[in-house]
Amino acid sequence: MSGPVATPAASSHGSAAGALTLRVVTPEGAVFDGPVETVVVPSHDGETAFLKGHAPYVGLLGIGELRFHAQGGATARYFLGGGVVQVVGNVVTVLAEAVTLATALDAGKARAEIDAAQKLPGSTDDQIAARTKALDAGRAKLRLASGSRGAPAAH
């Protein structure tokens, strides 16, 4: 389930020939489509960064922070709840399960998600996987809502 997202006005792909373009799409629709300088996505073993000229790439996304620096703008930060990333040419396409603008996250709600996840059953492999995913999502949201990156938030 994705929350509030920022969608820019029509993108200007032709503004800089060969510029890196980021497309972020969820099942609900496009979240961002425009030129960027850098893109960093959560992967299962850390973070993966993309710059102009990156080699073709396809990978599974983890749960965590998606951030990018738009051309001539500030760094945008989002919670990303898993999915797939593809790089072809100078186009990075993120097909995400869920995306929420970091400034729309609430630390109290994130703590409540963590508490609820800790109470989930963990007897079978499927239950353990669901519990782990819910905990990871809650912790990532808490880090983003608190404005920190990197080290896991204490709870």
Beta strands, then each sheet from edge to edge (+ up, - down):
strand 1: 20-26
strand 2: 29-43
strand 3: 46-50
strand 4: 57-70
strand 5: 75-88
strand 6: 91-96
strand 7: 99-101
sheet 1: 3+ 2- 1+ 6+ 5- 4+
sheet 2: 3+ 2- 1+ 6+ 5- 7+
end
